Amino acid sequence: MRKLIRLFLALCLMGATTMTVAAEDTTADALAKLNTAKENLETIKKENAVYGNTITAWDFIVYHATQHNDQNALNYINTNYKNTLDPENDELLEDLQNSIQYISDVNELRKNQNLEQWNVSDLFLLEESHPIQTSVTASPAPTAASSAAATPVPTYLEFAEAIPSQKLDTLSVNLSTKIGTSIGIVSDDINKQYKIKVGTDTTSYTIADYQVELSAFINTTVTAYSNALTAVDTAQKAYDAAVAQKAADDAAKEAAEKAAAQQTAVPLAASSSAVITSAARLQNLPTTSTSNLAKPIPMHRLYNRSSGEHFYTASLNENDWLASLGWVAEGIGWTAPSSSNSPVYRLYNPYSGDHHYTLSATERDSLVPIGWIYEGIGWYSDDLNTVPIYRQFNPNEQVGTHNYTESLKENDWLVTLGWRAEGVGWYGMADTVTAQGIDISEFNGDIDLTQYQNSFVIIRAGWWTNMDQKFLRNVQECERLGIPYGIYLYSYALDTAEAATEANYTLELLKQCHPTVGVWFDMEDADGWKERQNPNFTDGSLISQICQTYCSTVKNAGYHVGIYASYSWFKNYITGCDQYDKWLAFWSYNDGSFTDMHSYGAPLHQFTSTPLDRDVMYVDISHFK
């Protein structure tokens, strides 16, 4: 980057505008060439019936039948193939080549035994592409009279070894008793069985006909398609390089402008001490930043196995939708503030299908004129620059060229694989632990809570409409020792009416305590009772309605209420409850120690059950008032 800046400063003396225009022209030209290459590829795919990225054996059969006006084959295609079967799952072209070669080998055996040579039929080859499911047994060799009266039923010849076989005597009997048209080889690699389907067709061709025409087909269609793929790849790399150069030029220009502004400013040493104190640093922070007060937003990270792209989103709905389409949900990448003075912009390239994210408005504005679509603000960067999110660039790929990670280890590992480290893309928030605590019930017995006077405790009040046997004892101890505490009710509600019953029961219990860490609704099915009563219980709509009924009832009574559940339940079943706090059950290695895991936007996080259920808090205790 320093070299780019020095180069830019030198060129500025010759005219910065000329370089900018040249960069834009180069990028626009590269984009035009890329679009032309893609259009050419699509034309070839359309004209040659390319499916996915494959030219199949079916493509050649269609070509061959069309060239010879083979109406039997064409009628079969139109009647049984189009809009019915999936040509993309057909044989590969190399499989067809092998089948034709096998038939040629069998014909050599027939020739040595003075038998009539077998021809190949388009019609039967099409059938062989999707073999008949019903078992077909070999029928006796037809006589001349029966051949004249009716077309023999196609049969299979089966051999227990590869063709040509060394057991010519065994093959001779089978080969000499069958006449007709072969359509190729069907093999079972497990049992090493080889089959030749034998029958007759009014239109058939010699092996030589197929070999000559197949060679011509490969030399034209396959080669042209391969060349078109290479052209798109080359054009994509040229376009990516032009975009990267344009971004580098803009960054260099921006740096030069800042350097020029600093040259005209009054030097710091001329008016004050050259040493900037901590107080001065604090004064220089953005005065309108709300990062330290902002709600933590978990940033979801996904991976596309096909394209190699990593995608990042603040939307759990978008995360789940992409996961349903086959993207790999990799969890939380970092935590972003819900607002700040530093938006991160999101852009989309409709030609490559790639996304790009940047803190730089200059980079954003340089990408839009060359075809990128600006999709708005994706999330925000932490103005306090708490957790750096590192940015890397892969110069060897066309899609998924950038990666962003909170992990410096991942950054360094990618660099060893050829990625370029591009510094810090933006900043995330820290999951700052403000307190540690435990959650307890009657199953824990009489716990000595004096050791938790500097912590917090969440006490089970009861389950369904039954009070926990240690509830009152634990409440009295927390209040005696001055320990902040909350309470929770384990739910057995199967519908909203029962949820309301549980809520009203909780309100009765609340008359006997004064929780300062909220009231929590324990939504899980640890013993499987709910699902046994109602196999359809894990219906997100039902579970969400139960949670909303309980929480709204308790909240309307004047209490701070939230929901306890695992990450998977929050993700898959509990929706429309974001107005209530989350107490997240998400264990790490369950080794009894807290690992710096993300809160997923939850103020409370249960991270282990060893030796007790233990929790951390990410907010100040006043949050629950």
Disulfide bonds with the S-S distance in Angstrom:
none
